[in-house]
Amino acid sequence: MTRFDHHRRPLVIGIGGTTRAASSTERALGFALRGAEATGANTRLFGGTFLHSLPHYAPEQPNRTKEQLELIDAVRHADALIIATPGYHGGVSGLVKNALDTLEELRADERPYLDGRAVGCIVTAYGWQAAGSVLTSLRSIIHALRGWPTPFGAGINTLETRFDAVDTCSDPKVVDQLATVGQQAAQFALAFNAHRAPNPLSAGQPLGETQPARLLHAV
């Protein structure tokens, strides 16, 4: 994906949830995705049930399951992502981390990992301390994957906030916060792709004099 098609809506992929169906984490993610849709994006959700179907990522194994390939291909074509995780023992859940580990398969892409993509971050936790620390941890993981965490991230204390249905939240302020996460992810995708410089070689333009490229190597 070297050139962005300005006539299509950006695609925002949501990844998150728990092994429990209709978890607060997945419902919070749904609110954020609806915020992205209101901004003009198409969305797709990979919820807890799907994430639970993914095997443990093993880089030494050359074969990938149908589910792994589905996730990899969706993220490859995404313009932005929203990641939602519960806070387990002060860290990102294994279910969500395994999905992110699976994105190692994007390492050799033209846009490796999450390069050039905004990533909204959501954490649900049974208390404020875990919500804050896990949000910081999740953002660090996104940085390592070369993504751009959105300026606003949502930390939700489920001790105080309830998600009794797919479209029901007990705190209107939390609804606004989640919508903001989705909106920022979609807005970044629109702005970034609109200003992405075309490749002079592919556009048939003369290069002229250029400065030597500086290569960055991950360690």
RALINWO-V551939 format. One record per residue. N is the residue number from 1. PSI is psi as a letter, one per 40 degrees, with the letter a starting at -180 (* if undefined). NEAR is the number of other C-alpha atoms within 10 Angstrom. Layout:
# RALINWO-V551939
n/psi/near
N/PSI/NEAR
N/PSI/NEAR
This chain:
# RALINWO-V551939
n/psi/near
1/g/11
2/d/12
3/i/12
4/h/17
5/h/11
6/e/10
7/e/6
8/i/10
9/i/17
10/i/27
11/h/23
12/h/30
13/h/25
14/h/26
15/h/24
16/i/30
17/a/31
18/a/23
19/e/14
20/h/12
21/i/12
22/f/17
23/i/21
24/d/26
25/d/26
26/d/30
27/d/24
28/d/30
29/d/31
30/d/25
31/d/24
32/d/31
33/d/31
34/d/19
35/d/24
36/d/30
37/d/20
38/d/14
39/e/19
40/e/17
41/i/26
42/i/19
43/i/21
44/h/16
45/h/18
46/g/19
47/a/24
48/d/22
49/d/16
50/d/19
51/d/22
52/d/17
53/e/13
54/h/19
55/i/15
56/h/15
57/h/18
58/g/12
59/d/12
60/e/6
61/h/7
62/d/6
63/i/10
64/i/17
65/i/10
66/d/10
67/d/14
68/d/21
69/d/16
70/d/13
71/d/20
72/d/21
73/d/14
74/d/15
75/d/22
76/d/19
77/e/13
78/i/22
79/d/29
80/i/33
81/i/31
82/h/28
83/h/25
84/h/32
85/i/32
86/i/31
87/h/26
88/h/15
89/f/10
90/e/16
91/i/19
92/i/22
93/i/18
94/d/15
95/d/22
96/d/22
97/d/18
98/d/18
99/d/23
100/d/19
101/d/16
102/d/21
103/e/21
104/d/16
105/e/18
106/e/18
107/d/13
108/e/9
109/i/12
110/d/11
111/g/15
112/i/17
113/b/23
114/f/26
115/h/19
116/e/18
117/h/26
118/i/27
119/h/31
120/i/34
121/h/29
122/h/30
123/h/29
124/h/29
125/i/23
126/g/16
127/i/15
128/d/15
129/d/13
130/d/23
131/d/25
132/d/20
133/d/16
134/d/26
135/d/26
136/d/15
137/d/14
138/d/24
139/d/21
140/d/14
141/d/17
142/d/22
143/d/15
144/d/13
145/e/19
146/e/17
147/i/22
148/g/21
149/h/25
150/i/24
151/d/13
152/h/16
153/i/24
154/h/23
155/h/27
156/h/28
157/h/19
158/e/18
159/d/11
160/d/11
161/h/16
162/i/16
163/g/18
164/e/13
165/i/12
166/d/14
167/f/12
168/h/14
169/h/18
170/e/13
171/h/12
172/d/11
173/d/10
174/d/18
175/d/17
176/d/14
177/d/21
178/d/28
179/d/25
180/d/23
181/d/27
182/d/33
183/d/24
184/d/24
185/d/34
186/d/35
187/d/19
188/d/20
189/d/24
190/d/21
191/d/10
192/d/16
193/d/19
194/d/13
195/e/9
196/h/12
197/h/11
198/i/12
199/h/12
200/d/10
201/d/9
202/d/9
203/e/8
204/f/8
205/i/10
206/i/8
207/d/9
208/a/5
209/h/6
210/i/6
211/i/5
212/i/6
213/i/6
214/h/6
215/h/6
216/h/6
217/h/5
218/i/5
219/*/3
